[in-house]
Amino acid sequence: MTDTTLIERLAEAVAQHIRPAIPLSVDLWDIATIAAYLKRSPQQVRERMACLPGFPKAIRLPTTNGRTHPLYNAAEVIKWAQGYQEKH
């Protein structure tokens, strides 16, 4: 097997495990993703930020067992965070 063939096979294998990027304008983030973006712990986001009046409203998709986990529009979260930028 040549180096080129090996590289092509590796590239194909990696491509099968990578999800396509979802545009931020339509992506939905969970608390863990928001926490990573804000460089905070999920607990801080859940208990101190997501409950703030100006924080984007949760999207709760229906499930058969009735348990829903909140999701948030990524673009709205980014806009909310950028709203706290200092102005001089």
N, C-alpha and C positions, 0 to 999 in steps of 0.2 A: 504494500500500500504506500502510495506516495504521500508526501507532506500535504500536497494540495487536496488530495482525496480525503485525507484525514481531517483537514480543516473544514472542508465542505460538509462532511458528515457531522462534525461537531457543531457547526453553524446550524444545520438543519435540526439537530437534537435540541439545541438551545432555543431555537425559534418556536418549537412545539411547546415549550414551557413558559413562554412569555405571553402575557395577556396584552392585547392591543391597548394603547393609551386611550382613555376616555377624555374628551375635551372638558376642561374645568367648568365651562358654561353649563354642562349637563351632568357632571359627575356628582354622585352622592357620597358623602363622607360619614363614617361612623365616629364615635367619640375617640377611639384610638387614633384614627387618621388625623382628626383635628388636633389632638394632643401632640402628635409628632410634628405637625405643621407649626403649631404655636410654641413648640419646645417646652411643653408642660406635661405633667402626668395626666393620665386619663381621669384620675380621681379629681384633680384640680379643675379640669374642664367640666366634668359632670356636676360637681358640687358648687363651683364658684363662678363659672362663666356661662354655661348653658342655661342657667336659671335667671340670668340678667334680663331685664325688660327689653333691651335693644338687640339681644342675641337673635340670630335667625331662628325662625320657627322650625320645629322638627317635622319631618315627613315620616309618617308611620304606615308602612305597607301592611296590608292584611295578611294574616297567616291562619292556618287551619287550627292551631292550638291556642290562638288568641294572644300569644306572647309576641310583642313587637319590640324591636330595638330601634331607637330613633336614628334617623339619617338626616343629614343636612346638606343643602345645596352648597357645593364647594365654592362657587363664585360669591355667594352671599357671605360665607364665613370669611373669605379673603377680604371682601369689601368691609365687613365689620371690623376686622383686625386693623386694616389700614386706616380706618376712621380714628384710631387712637394715635396716629403719627403726630409727633410734636410739630407745632407750627411756630416759626420764629419771625 
